[in-house]
């Protein structure tokens, strides 16, 4: 009888323990759900605040209050650490709009843009480029801004046309130089041939009229070819030998002529 009583007590304790465990699990689930609901409420509140700030930014931009719009962006940055891709794109577009408005209302940059535009119209490339560099150094003007990008594109096209014209001019000058060089080389060749003809004439008249070592060089080459069909008295052959050994033949000959 005592054993059965003890078993009943143990079973009761087990039931109570199981009930307590289930109760604790239920409490944990309730706490998790409360925490989840709290996070959802906070996130919803953040999103509402972000949307309100976006509307405020639009208003401030319309009023031209750039700094206040920028302050709203700072608040959004601290509030929204996790944004959807759509929200991110929306904020990026809004930021770009703010940057454009800032530029549009910046008198210095507006003046520089107008100057750059006039220089491009006058094809004053260097001046336009200096202003473009000044604008980029300003740091707050994005190159993607349509007005600036369009001017940069025009400037690049002008520079390309200028370089193309310079290349064309250089090609023409190179062609002129090549032609002059060919003419000069032709004149030199003609002059050398004429000089060689004079030496050949005197050689045929009397080889002793040609000083050494030119005379020996001509004689050696003529003897070298004597066994072949080479004609040792042929005018063209003698001239060819003299041209092959021009310095050896001409310098001593000219020196003797001067004497």
C-alpha angles and dihedrals in degrees: 000000000000091000092055090049091052091048090052091051091050092050090050091051091050091052091049091048091049091049091050091049091049089047091052091048089050091051090050091052090049090051092049091049091048090051091048092050090048091052091047091050091048092048091047089049090049092049091049089050091048091051091048090050091049090054089048091052091053089051094048091049091052088052092048092242096141098166092053090049089051090051089055089054089054090054091049090051091055093044104044112053095154115044130171118244090253092052091047092052090048092053092045090053090049091049091051089050090052091049091051091049090049090052093045090055095044105102093195095055092041090054092048091051091052091049091049091050092052093048091051090050088052090045090239093151100173093051092046090049093051090053091048089053090048091052092049091048088055085075099209100078114086117215088224090066103117097228094049095038091053091052091047089051091051090047092051090050091050091049090048091050090048092051090046090052091048091050090049090049091049091049090052091048091047090050090050091049091047091051091047090048091051090048091048092047089048090050091048091049090048091048092048091048091050091049091046088051091055091051090046091051092053091043091055090047093049125341090208089069088071112078124225137301091024094056093051091046092053093045093047093051092046091050090045090059097036093100092058132063086275109129108224092200096047112123097219093049093053091047090050091053092048091050090050090054098028100148094046092050103036107042097056090042094052091046090054092047090054091050 
